[in-house]
Amino acid sequence: MTVNFKDIFEAQKKLDEAFIKSIEDKEQFNDFELKKIIALLVELGEFANEVQEFKYWKKHKNINKVKVLEEYADGLHFLTSLAIKYNINSEINIDIKEKNFNKQLKDVYVAFSLLFKDINTKNVYNAYSLYLGLAFIIKLNEKEIKEWYFKKNEINYKRIANNY
């Protein structure tokens, strides 16, 4: 299965340009790509924390789908930013290696971590495909993902306007 994120890629390109224009301290651009990968891993952890599948000790998991979608969209922003830089096509295959959320999550962590050492078109595409697979395992769909991406996109523009 494939998703077409042309609209997301176009919106992310504009958002990245707006963020770059808003950054006054040009030293913030040092290790810019490294910072994006770190942010991506942090967002993946926040997403996993909302899904709660790894929390074997917790008997009553009150999962807030809105927060799950919001955290997923945050990660998608950073991942799409990297995908644009590495000229990834906006039509992306959904890669589900494991139907088990935790095993797929491990694969996504490995793929994201590989970007520290070897960032290139192939590895960014692979990371993106696996990240999409993670969403589909928990029954998020393309429409919801896009809807939340654009909600967070709007919030990000407000943050830029408010010097967040």
Secondary structure, 3 states (H helix, E strand, C coil): CEEECHHHHHHHHHHHHHHHHHCCCHHHHCCHHHHHHHHHHHHHHHHHHHHCCCCCCCCCCCCCHHHHHHHHHHHHHHHHHHHHHCCCCCEEECCCCCCCHHHHHHHHHHHHHHHHHCCCHHHHHHHHHHHHHHHHHCCCCHHHHHHHHHHHHHHHHHHHHCCC
